Amino acid sequence: MTANSLTPTPSLASSLPPADLNIAWHALNAHETIRRLRTPLESGLTTEEAARRLAQFGPNQLAEARRRTFLQMVVAQLKSFVVILLIVAAVISGIISISQHEPLVDSAAIIAIVILNAVLGVIQESRAEQALAALRQLAAPEAQVLRDGRRQTIPARDLVPGDIVFLEAGNYVPADLRLLEAINLRIEEAALTGESIAVEKDATSLLQENAPLGDRKNTAFMGTLVVYGRGRGVVVSTGMRTQLGMIATLLQSMEEEETPLQRKLDQLGRTLGIAALVICGLVFLTGILQGGNILEMFMVAVSLAIAAVPEGLPAIVTISLALGMREMIRRHALIRRLSSVETLGSATVICSDKTGTLTQNAMTVTRLWVDGTFIEINGRGYVPEGEFTINGQPVDFNEYPAVLTALWIGALNNDAVLEVNPNNGENAYRVVGDPTEGALLVAAAKAGALPEQLQMAYPREDEIPFDSVRKRMVTVHAVRAPRADDASPFNETISPNVHVITVKGAPDEVLRLCRYYQDRYDQPQPLDEASRQRILQANDAMTREALRVLGVAYRVVPTLPEHTEPEALEHDLVFVGLIGMIDPPRPEVIPALQKATRAGIRTLMITGDYPNTARAIAEAIGLLHPHHQVLTGAQLDAMDDATLQHEVQRTDVFARVSPQHKLRIVEALKANEEIVAMTGDGVNDAPAIKRADIGIAMGITGTDVTKETADMVLMDDNYASIVAAVEQGRIIYSNIRKFVYYLISCNLAEIFIIFLPTAFGRWLFPVAGRVLSPLLPIQLLWLNLITDGAPALALGTEKGEPDIMDHPPRPPKEPIINRFMQIGVAAQTVAITAATLLAFSLGLRQDTTLAGTLAFVTLSSSELLRAYTARSERYPLLKIGVFSNRWMNLAVLSSMALLLMVVYVPFFNPIFATVPLTWEHWKLILPLIFLPAVVAEITKAVLGMRKVQR
């Protein structure tokens, strides 16, 4: 039968149903896969057939979600209740100012605030949705395929189901493939599955349909990297139907949620706005009923509404968050959404990826078993410096020569390459090739030899590559005549012009080929059964600690066999020892986890790695708590959402999980009313990062997809920076509470200062004989300008209480104004109202203009002093330092200057209806000015005592 006769006919090809592509290809053998895809194995698809399938299934690229237009983003920024109220207030304020022939100062200020917030919001939105573009860039640009009976290069977007694709080291996999052939093929899948070790592929294996993504050794996935060997596969999924495409679909299906801060502030603004409007309406009606002038009372009510609505709140929150963002950058955290600064501070759970986040993302040799002894290797990552110890004591290589022999074998029997890291960061080298082999090269460097020196001393002559059946690799090296500065890693009696055969692989397989073992000082000794059992016991001990263990052996031969066959090389070997490696935890993770625990924050490990490895790391860093468990992705699949919601409360580690599993875990935590921070670096983390309350991406190892999806990017990939960011987030939220506390207490006092005389003026101030407002509309607006602006903003620059990380996260449903703050607001409202009305009453004994001036100065000054007491909710002013916040000092001084200007500059007296005050006047009102500040300090002390007692 010819190749053409194997090509599907047009009618047959057009009937290839998409449903055929939604099956578990890893559960089918290669022949059945080819049959179902109707692909001629010898010649591949024809150009015509590929074109038909391309029209049927679409291009092999990721679809982009429809983006919002600029106008839609602007409208979204203006939908807030407070913003709408501000726009209405600005219009009314403008009308009043024009009718009074006054400058449009307050109206212009309000509009400027609205515009500033909208501009900042649109800028953030325009940068926020780049995840799918980054996904498309991750996909391979070209592919080597078999079409029309010949191998050719085509754009990866033109691949279709049924195409036969060739893979080589260094290639990105261009689509999801069912492998037909895998020759020493290893693929780095960390970005997709989270597993730190390159996966060895086996085209002949058959798996269960429910096999986890990381276990599908007969499949290659779009966007992963071939690091070793070569292979051939048939395309089974393209575009949005690939595993990468499923992640893109998850990203598209998620809607942006408001952060807890946004929800709370919008609810607070709505409540305050409605309350202010109701009270202002009452002021207007009661004023009319008491005989006041309709126009005059309307202007007073409107001015009060403008003063009462916290129009400075959105701007101050935005600026405060921006200041927090600057501090975050100093702490190596880049914030992509302003509101995320605060949200991180309220986190109750941190879901952390293992590889690169809790660990160094660098396979590292940490333990050897040679000369009958366990030897520890200290030193982080791909750094040449390291210390070899036994029970904490340095090792003398002269006493343990097999240390050098084992590491030299690992470095010679090796295809990886070490390059100097141009970034010169945590790792002095970077590995090109398999991470496991890179770890062996680094370990040899720590013992004193770089790969180039070894290769010169022992040039490779031949090799038998590693494969999954034999589970070992063999290399043959010539022994060059040594120079004076050479130190032979093998027995000193070995002479030049001989050959050394090195073997590394699975310990049991290597041990099976050995006849001798390396004695500590003497010539190799016969390997008896007792020695074999000691070696196997040492191997078991290392694997129980989740180390990946390799056995190493060698043989010296005077001449090589004519044909390099395994049987001719792999016999009478000398067993040297065991090499154990792991992706070790970051040293700074342990204290960071302890600090997070003290702050009441749980940390969960969510990884694609194996359970034993994940458990070992979790136990080493103190993440796995007593009586808590490790769950796998397969176990999650067997749980419904209600069960998972319960189990997640006592699970610290999730292993062998897929992107969908991570998403379910985040949703289960959120169903338990947790504020979830999700960290990660791989593509597989992106959906869960987007679904979490705060998504954190790694800046160094993170993919573009993850960075564009996240709310925050860690520039140093340091878990300790996450905890520092949490601390800064708590400080930001605390500062937001402080100026909200300050604004509300002042605004409520202003409402009552106008409402009480309007409703009960005839009884409160009988000397006036008519309805009087202590403050005129223009005085209210000026007061609003000098007290709600700079002092409130200065509160956002506070450094935070020293014990801010010694308290658990605030309850997620706790309002910004909690019960203790409500008591404080009530106390301040009474104190400020009483002080101002008393000053007004004292002034009425002379004339109304003086009375209004006294009330105006008393209210303004007491609110400025109140800003100092608001700097801490719990600590007294004397403890934190009266003048320790220089921005507060500047804000109060400048505001006081503006206040005194309208009192003492003659030009402003008729405009603001004020008169200059004498020292006698000041003596009357100074005690009243200090009264609210004193009450605030007493309230803090009383509430603090009640908290201690409780």
N, C-alpha and C positions, 0 to 999 in steps of 0.2 A: 504494500500500500504506500502510495506517495505521500509526501508531506502535504500537498494540496488537498488530498482526499481526506486528511484529518481535520482540515479547517471547517468549522461549522458553516453551514449554508446561511445566507442572509435571513431566511425565515426562521431557522433554528436559533440563530444568534439573537434576533429581535425578540424571541420568546424567553430569553434568559431572565427569569423573574428576580426582582430585588430581594424577595423573601429568601432565595437560595443563598444570599450573602449574609443572612442573619443567623448563621449556625455556628456551632462550636468547632471551628476548623482544627483546633488542637486535638480534638478527639477523633479525627479522621486520619488515615494513613495517606501518604503522598499520592498513591494511585487513585484513591477515591476522591481526593481533593481535585486532581487534574480532571477526572471524569466529570465531576459536578460543574466545574468551571468551563468544561468543553474547550480545553486548550491543547493544541498539538504540542507534545513535549519536545519533539525533535526540531520543530521550526518556529514555535511560538505563534502568536497571533499574526494575521496579515494586517497590513496597513488599513485595508478597507474594513475589516472586522473591528480593529481598534477604534476606528472612527465611529462605527455604529455604537459600540459600547460607550464611547465618550459622550455621544449624544444622549444615550440612555441614562447613564449614571452621573454625568456632569464631570467637570474638571476635578482633578485631585488637589483641591485647595480648600482652605477653611473659609466658610462664609462669614462675612462681617455683619454684625448686628447694625440695624439702622440707628444712626446717630441723631441726637437732638439738634435742632437748628439753633442758631445764636438767639433768635427771638424766643424760642421755647425755654432756653436757659435763663434768659433775662426774666421772663414771666415767672419761672419757678422761684426766682429769688425774691419776687415781690408778692408772693402768695401768703406770707406770714401775716397773722392777725395784727401783730404789733406794727409791722411795716405799713399795712393798709391804714391803721389808725394814725400813724405818723403822717402819712400823706394827707389825710383829711385834716389833721391838726395843722399841718403847714399851710393848707389852703385857708382855713379859718383864721389862723394867725396873720396871714398876709392881708386878708380882708380887714381885720381889726387894725393892723398897722397902717394901712392906707387910709382908713376912716379917721384915724387919730393923727394923720400926717406924721407918722413915725417911720424910721428906717425899718426895712424888712430883715432885721438881724436874726430874730428867732426863726422866722420862716425859712430864710436861706440856710441857717444852720441845720434845721431838720432835713431839708431836701438834700443838703450835702452829705448828711449821715446816711440817708437812704441810698444815694448814688454810690457812696463808698462801699457799702455792704454789697450792693448788687455787682459792682465791678469785681470785688474780691471773690465773690461767689462764682461768677462766670469764669474768671481766670482759673479757679480750682477745678471747675467742671470740665473746662476744655482740655485739661491735662489728665483727667481721671480715667478715660475709657480708651486706652491703647492696648489692652490685653490681647485682642484677637489679631491686631497687626503684628505684635511680637510673636504670636503663635505661628503666623504665616512665615515669618522670617526664620523661625526655628526649623521649618520643614526643608528637606533637601531640595536644592534648585535643579539638579539634574539626576538622571538615573541611567544605568547601563541595563539595557533590555535585549531580549531575543525576539526579533520581529522579522517576518519574511525570510526566516531561515538564517539570519545573520545577526551578530551582536552589534548593537548600535547605541549611541547616546541620544537621549531625548529629554526635553524638559519634564521635570517630575510632575508638573500639573497635567501632563497628557497621559499619565498612567491610567490604566483601566483594570477592573477585575479580570483576572486571567492572564495578565502580562507576566512573563518570566523575567525576574530581576536578578542581576549578579551583584554580590556584595564583596567588598574588599576592605582591609584595614584602613581606617581613616574616613570611610564613607558614612554619611548619615543615611539611615534607612528611610527610603522615600515614601513608603506606604506600609500598611500592615501586610505581612507576608506569612504564608505557611511555608516553612523551609522544606526544600526538596533535597538539599545537600548542605552539610556543615562540616568543613574540614578545619579542625582546631578553631572553630568560630567562637569568639567571645564578644559580647555586646554590652556596653555600658548603659544601663537602664536606670541609673540613680535619679535622673530628672523626671522619670515617669513613675517608677515604683518606690523610690526612696532607698533601694538596696545599694550599699556602698561598694560591693564587690561586683566586678564584671561577670555577667552570666554566661556560663558555657552552654552553647546551643547543641542540640542533638536532634537532627532531622528525622531520625527513625523512631523516636519515642512516641508513645500514645498516652494521652492523659485523660482523666475524667473531665466531663463537661463542666463541672463546677470548680475546676482547678484555679487557684488564685492567679492573678496576672503575673506575679513574680516567679511562678513555678512553670510557666508555659515555655519550656525549653525548645519546643519545635516551632516557635513563632517568633517573628521579629516585628517590632512596632515602629511606626512612623515617628521620626524625630529622635530616635536613639542612635548611639554612635558605635560603629564597629571598631574595636580596639585591637583585635588580633584575629588572624586566620582569614578564611574566605568562605563564601557560601553562595547558594542559589535558592531562590524562593519564588513562589507564585503569589501574585497580588490577590488578596481576598477582600480587602476593604480599602476604599479611597475616600479622601475628603472628610466630610463630617461624619462618616460611618467608621472611621478609624478610632482607636483609643484616644488619640490626641483630639480628634473631632468631637468625641463624646465630652471631653473636658470643655471644649469650646462651647458646646451646647449647654452644658451646665452653667457656664459663665453668662451666656446670653439669657438664660431663663430666670436669672436672679435679678430682683429689683433692689435698688439702693434703699437701705433703710435709714430712717432718721436715727441719729445717735441718742443715747439717753439724755445728754445735755440739751440737744436740740428740742427733744420732746418736752423736757421740763421747762426750758426757757419759754417755749411757745405757749405752754399751758399757763405758766406764771404771767406772761405778758397779757394773754387773753383774760385771765381772771382779774388782774389789776386794771386793765383797760375798761372792762365792763363795770367793775366796781367804781372806778373813778367817774365814768360817765353817769352812772346812777346817782352818785353823791352830788355831782355837779348839777344834775337835773333837780335834785332836792334843794340845793343851794338857791338855784334860780327861782323855784316855786315858793319856797319859804320866804325868800327876800321880797317877792311880789306881795305875798300875803301879809308881810309885816309893813307894807307901805313903801317899799323901795321903788326907785325908778326902773321901768322895764328895760330900757336900753343899757342903763348902768349895770343892772344885775345880770343881764345877758353877757355883757363884756367880762364881768367878774367871773361868771360861771365858765365861760370859754377859756379865759386865761388860766383859771384853776385847772381845767381839764388838760391844757397843754403842759402845765407845770406838774400835774399829777401823773400823767402818762410817762413811763420811764423811757423816753426817746433816746436817752444816752446808752441804754442797756445793750442794744445790738452792736453799736460801735465799740463800746468798752469791752464787750466780750470778744469781738473780733480782734481788737488791738491787743488785748491781754493774751489771747491764744497765739497771736503772731509773735509776741515777746517770748512766750513759752516755746514756740517753734525755734527761735534763735538759740535759746538755752539748750533745746534738744540737739541741735546740730553740734553744739559744743560737746555734747555727750555722745556723739557719733550716731545720732538717730535723725534721719531725714523724714519730716512729716509731709505727706502729700495732701492731707485734708486737715484743715485747721481744727475742726471739731474733734478729731481723733486724739489730740493732745490730752483733752480732758477724759475721753472715754477710756484711754489706757489706764489712767489713774483709778478708775472704778472697777478694773478687771478683777474678777474673782477666780478665774481659771486661765492658765496659760497652756495651750496645746502646742507642744514643741515637737518638731521633727527631730530625729536622732542625728542623722548624718549631717555633719557640718554645723549643727546648732549646739547640741550637747556634746558632740564629739568633734575631733579635729578634721574630719573628712580626709584623713591621710592614713591608709593602712600602715601600721607600725609594728615592727618586731619588738615584743615586750618581754619574751621569755625564751630561754634556751634550756634544753636538757642535754648535756654533754658530760662525759667523764663521770656518769652516774650522779650528776648534781644539777639542780635547778639554778639557773642564773638569770637574774632580772636585768633588763636593759631600760634605763631611764633616759628620758629625752623626748621632746615633743616633735611630732610631724616630720617633715622632710628637712631636718636640721642635722648637720654632720656631727655636732657635739652630743655626746651621750656618756653615761656612766654604767659600767657593768658591775653588778654587786651580788654578793651572796649574804643573805641575812643582814643587809645594810652595809656590809664591808666591801670595799673595792676589790676587784678581782685582778690577780696577777696572771697575765696570759702565759707566763713561763710555767706556772703551776697547773694551768688549765689550757693546754695547747689546742684541744679540740674545739674550743670557742672559735679560734681563728679558722680552723679547718672547715667547720660547719658553715661559717659565714662566707668564706672564700668560694666554697662549692655553690652556695646560693647565688652569689654574684656572677660566677662563670656560667652556670646553668640558667641563663637569663636572657630574655630578648628585649627588656625594657631599657630605656635610656634616661639618664638624669641630666637635666639642663639647669643651669643657674637661673634662679627666679629673678626676672628683671625688677619685680616690685620689691624684692628684698624684705618681705613682710615676715609673718610668723614662720614661713617655711623658706629656708635658704635655697632649696631645690624644688623643681617641679618634675613630675614623672611623665614621660611620654611612653605610653604602652600600658600594660596591665598593672593595676595598682598593687597587686600582691607581689609581683616581681620587682616593682619599684621599691617596696618596703625592704626587700632583701638587699637591694643595692645601697639603700640608706643605712641599713644596719652594718653592712661591711664598711661603709665610710666612717661610721661611728667607731669602728674597731681600727681604723687607720688606713684603709685602702680605698682609693677611688676606682670606679669601673675601668677607666682608661688604662690605669697602671696594671690592673689584673689582666686585661685583654692583651696588653703588650707582653706580659710575662708568660701568659698561657693562651696563645692565639687559637681560636676555634678552627677545627679542621672538618668536623662533620657533626650531624645532629639527627636525632629522632624526635620530632615535635611531640608535644603533649597531646593526648587525646583522651576522651572521656572513658574509653574502654580500658586502656592500659593504665590510666590515672598517674602517669609519670612522664618525665621528659629526660632525654639523654643527650649529653653533648660530649664531644671528643676534642681534647686540646693537646697541642704540642707543648713540651716543656722547653722553654728557651734557656740558653746558657745564662745564668744569673750574673748581674753586675754586682759591684761591691756593695751598693746600697739596697740590693734586693733582700727580702726576707721571705723564704719559701714557706707557703702555708702548709705544705705537706711535710712528710717525714724528711729530715735533713739528708738521709741517705739516698734520696731520689736524685738521680743524675740527669743531666740534660740529654736531649735526643731520645727521650722516651715519650710516652703518651699517657695522658690521664683521662679516664672516663668518669664523668660526673653524672649522678642521677639524683633527681629530686621528685617528690610526688607524695601520694597518700602513704602514711607511715606503714600500714600493714602490707601494702604492695611492695614498697622498697625493702622492708625487712625480709620479705619472702625471698628476695633475690640475694640476700647477704649470707656470706659464710663466715665472716669475721666481724669483729667490732673494734673500734678505736680504743686501745688501752690508754690510760692517762699518761704514762711515760714510755712504755715499751713498744715493741713492734705490735701490729694488729694481732689480736688473740682470737682463737676459734670461738664462734658464737654458739654457746650451748643453750639448752632449753631454759635454764634459770635466767640467763641474760636476756633471752627473748621476752620472757614474762616481765622482767623489770622494765624493759623498753615499752611494752604494751601498757603496763600500769601507769608509766609516766605519761604516755599518750592519752590515756583515759582521764587522768587528773587534769591535763591541759584542756581537753575538749569540754570537760564539765564546767570550766570557767569561760566557755564560749570563745576560746581561742581557735583560730584556724591553724591547724598543725600540718607541717610538712616534714617528711623524713628526708635526710640527705645521706648519700653514700658515694664511694669512689672506688676505682681500681686502677692500678698502674700496670701498663703493658709495654713491652719493648717495641713491638710492632703491631700495626693494626691489621685486622682481617682484611682479606681481599674485598669482601662485600660487607657493607655496614648493615647488618641485620640485628634485630633485638636479641636473638638467641646467642649471637656471637659476642655481644657486648655486655649483656645484663646477667652476668654470673660471677660467682666468687667475689662479690662486692664486699667492701669494708663499710660497715654501718658506723656513721660518725655521731649522729644525734638528731634531736627534734628541734624544730624552729616554730615557735608559736607567735601569732600576730593577731592584732585586732585594731579596729578604728578606735583609739582610746578617747576617753572623755577629756574635755578641755579642763585644765587645772582651775580656771576661775569659775567654773560652773558650780562647784560645791558650795563656796561661800555665798554665791548669788542665790542658789536654791534655799539656803538657810535663811537668808534675808527675806526672800519671798514667803517662806513658811511663817516667819515671825509676823509678816504683814498680813497673814491670813489668806494667802493666795496659793491655790493648788497648782501643781505643774504636772501635766500628763505627757507621756511620751507616745507619739503616734508615728509609727515607722513601717516601712515596707520590708524591713529586715526580719530575720528569723527570731522566734520567741526566745530561744536560749541566749542569743547574742543581746537582744534588747533587755532581757532580764538582768544579765551580767552587768551591763552598763548602768542600768537603773539602780541596781544594788550598790555598785561602786560609788555612785555620786549621791546616794541617799534619797533617791527619788521614789523608790518602791517602799511603801510604808508597811508595817506589820499588819497581817490579816487582809491586805489588799491583793488583788489578783492581776494576772496578765491574760488578756484575751486576744484571740487571733481573728483575722478576717473571716475565716470559715465559721467560727463560732458566732460572729456577728450576723452572718447570713441566716443562721438558724433562729435568730431572735426577732420578735416583732418590735415595733417602736416603743411600746409600753415597757417591755422587758429591758430593752437597752437603756431606757430612761432610768430604770432602777439600778441596773448593773453598773452604769457609768459612775455612780456615786462611790463605788468601792473598787474601781479599776484604775490603776495608775499607768499601765502600759498596754498599748494596743499594737500588735505585731502582724506582719504580713497583710497589710490593709491596702485597699484600692482607693482611688479618688472618691468613689461613691461611699465607701465606708467612712472616710474622713468627714464627708459631708453629713452623714447620719450621726456621727459622734458629736459634731458641733451642734446639730439641731437638737439632739437629746439633752445636751448641756443647757442650751437656751430654753428648752422646755422646762428645765428645773430652775429657771429664772436666774441662771448664771450670766455674768458679763464675760464673754469669751474672747480671749486674745489668741489668735492662731499664728504660729510662726512656721516658716518653711522656706525652701529654696528651689524646689523642683516644680516642674509643670503640674505634677500631680497634686500639689498643694493649692493651686490657684482657686478652684471652686470653694474649698473650705475656707480659704483666706477671705474670699469675697463675702461668704455667708456669715462669717464671724463678726462680732461687734467691732473688733479691731484686728486688721490683718497686718502681719509683720513679715517682711521679706528680708532675706540676707542680701546685702549689697555686693559682696565679693563673689560668693558661689551661687547666688540666686540667678535664675533665668529671667529674661526680659518679661516674660509672661507674668511671673510672680511679682516682680517689682511694679509693673503697671497695674496689677490688680490690688496690691496692698495699699493700706492707709499709711504705713510707715515702713521705711527701709533702713535697716541697720548697716551703717557704712563699714563697720569692722567685724560683722558676723559674730559678735561677742554676746553670749547670753547675759553677761553682767551688764551690758548696755541696756538690755530689756528691763532689768530691775531698776536701773538708774532712770530709765524713761518712765517706768511706773511711778517712781518717787516724784519725778517732775510733774507727771500728770496729776498726782494728788495735790501737789502744791498749787497747780493752776486751778483745779476745782475749788480748793480752799479759798483762793483769792477771788474767784468768781462769787462764791458765797459771801465773802466779806463785802464786796461792793454792792451786791444785791441787798444784803442786810442793811447796808448804809443808805442806799437809794430808797428802799421801801420805808424805812423808819422816818426818813426826812420827808418823803412825799406824803405819807399818811398824816404826819404832823401838819403839813401845809394845808391838807384838805380840812382837817378839824379846826385849824386856825381861822379858816374862812367860814366853814359851816356853822360853828357854834355861835359866833356873833350874828350871823345872818338869821339863824333860826331863833336864837334866844337873846339877841342883842339888847332888847328893851329891859331885860332883867339883869343881864351881865353888866351893861354900861348905861345905867339910867341917866347919867349926867349928859349923855349925848342927845337924848330925846328923839332919836331917829335911828333907822337901820344904818349901820356903819360896817364897812369891811376894813379890817386892820391893814390890809395890803391892797394897793392898786394893781390893775392888770400889768402895767409895765414893770412894777416892782417884782411881781411874780415871775415874769419872764427873765428879768435880770438875775433874780435869785436862782432861777433854774440854770442859767448860764454859768454862774460862778461856783455853784456847789455841786452840780451833777456832772461836771466835766472833769477838770484836772484832778481834784481830790479823789474822785472815784477811780480814775485811771491809775493814779499813784498806788492805790490799793492792789492793783494787779501786778505790781513789781515787788511785792513782799517775798522774802526768801523762804518762808515756810517755817512751821514749828519744828524743833529738832527731833521730836519723837513721832513724826508723821508716818514713819514706816513701822511703828510699833503698835499700830491699831489695825484691826481687820477692815476689809473694804466696807464702805457704807452699804446698807441694804439697797438693792437695785431700785426698789420702789420708793425709797425715801425721797420726799420732795426737797427742793433746794431750801425752802423755808421749813425746817423741821420744828418739833415742838419747843425745844429750848430756844431756838431763834424766834419763834412766835412770841414767847414770853419777853425776850429782849426787845423785839419790835414794839410790843405793847408798852413796855416801860419807857422806851425812848419817845414814843408818840405822846404819852402823857407828860413826860418831862419837858419836851420841846414846846408842846402846845401850852402848857401852864406857864412856862417862862416867857413866851412871846406875848400871850394875852395879858399877863401881869405887867409887862413892860408897856403894852398899849394902854392899859388902864391907868398906869402912873402918868403917862403923857397926856391923857385926856383932861387931867386937872388944869392943864395950861391951854393947849389947843390941839385940834385934830392933826395938823401937819406934823407937829412934834411927836404926837402919839404914833402916827404912822412911821415916822423915821425911827423912833425907838424900837418899835416892833420889827421893822425891816432889819435894822442893825443887829438886834438880839437874835432873831431867827437865823440870819446869815452867819453870824459869828459862831453861834452854838453848833450849827451844822458843820462848820469847818473844824471846830474842835472835836466834834463827834467823829470825824474821819480818822483822827488819831486813835481813838478808843476802838474803832472798828478794825484795826490792824491785826488783832488776834481775837478769836472767839473765846479762848480759854485763859490765856496768859494776861496778867495785868500789864498796863502800859509801862510801868517802871521796870518790869523784868525784861521786856523786849527792847527797851531803850526808847526814850521819848523822841530823840532826833536821829535814830539809827537809819531811817529811810529818807535819804536826801531828796528823792523825788516827791515825797509827801511834803517835805519842808518847802520845796520850791512851789508846789501846787498851792499850798495854803497861803504862802506869802503873796503869790501873784493874785489869787482870788481875793485876799484881803485888800490888796492894793486897788483892785477894781471896785470893791465895796466902798472903800474910803474916798475913791475918786468921785462917786456920785453923791457923796455926803458933803465933801468939803470943796469941791470945785464949783464955783458959782454958776458956770454955764449949765451944769447938769441939774441944779436944784429945781428949777421950774419944770424940767422935763420929767424928773422922777419924783416930784413933789416931796423933796427932802429939805431939811434945814441943818446947818452945821451944829454938831453937838459939842457942848462944853464939858470940862472935867467933871462938873457936878452931875451932868447927865450920865457920864460914863460910870461914876461911882454907883449910880442907881442900878445900872443894867449889868455891870461886870459879874456880880454873884449869879444873876440869872443866866448869863452866857455860859458860865462854868457848870451850872446845875445839871444839864443833860450828860456831860462827860463824867461827872461824879456818879450819877445814877447808873451809867453804863458800866463803870468799874465795879460798883457794888453788885449789880446784877450778875456780872461774870463770876464774882467771888461766890455769891449765893448758889448759882447754878452749878459751879464747879464742885462745891461741897456736896450738893445733892447727888451729883454723878458719882462721887467717891463713895458716898453712903450706900448707893444702890449697887 
